[in-house]
Amino acid sequence: MQTEDGASFLYGLVKRARKYWLGVTTITQDVSDFMRSDYGQPIINNSS
């Protein structure tokens, strides 16, 4: 989540995975890493 491009890629991956009934598990030591990005909350909401 250090770059906007990385966050956008992860968001697209999570959205596509749900379309095919796949789950994505995200792991971080600090949730604020995700929350700093505009994509953070949608990624968390769509993760398994």
C-alpha positions in Angstrom: 0.0 0.0 0.0 3.0 2.2 -0.3 2.1 3.4 -3.8 -1.2 4.2 -5.4 -0.5 1.8 -8.3 0.0 -1.1 -5.9 -3.2 -0.3 -4.0 -5.2 -0.1 -7.3 -3.8 -3.4 -8.4 -4.7 -5.1 -5.1 -8.2 -3.6 -5.2 -8.7 -4.9 -8.8 -7.4 -8.3 -7.8 -9.8 -8.5 -4.8 -12.8 -7.4 -6.9 -12.0 -10.0 -9.6 -11.5 -12.8 -7.1 -14.9 -12.3 -5.6 -16.5 -12.5 -9.0 -15.1 -16.1 -9.3 -16.0 -17.0 -5.7 -12.4 -16.8 -4.5 -11.3 -15.3 -1.3 -8.3 -13.0 -0.7 -6.7 -12.9 2.7 -4.6 -9.8 3.4 -2.0 -9.7 6.2 -0.4 -6.7 7.7 1.3 -5.7 10.9 -0.4 -2.3 10.9 -4.0 -1.8 9.7 -3.3 1.9 9.2 -1.2 0.8 6.2 -4.5 0.0 4.5 -6.5 2.9 5.9 -4.1 5.5 4.5 -5.1 4.6 0.9 -8.4 5.4 -0.7 -8.6 1.7 -1.7 -7.9 0.5 1.8 -11.4 0.1 3.2 -12.8 -1.5 0.0 -9.9 -4.0 0.0 -10.6 -4.9 3.6 -14.4 -5.2 2.9 -13.8 -7.6 0.0 -11.1 -9.7 1.7 -11.9 -13.1 3.3 
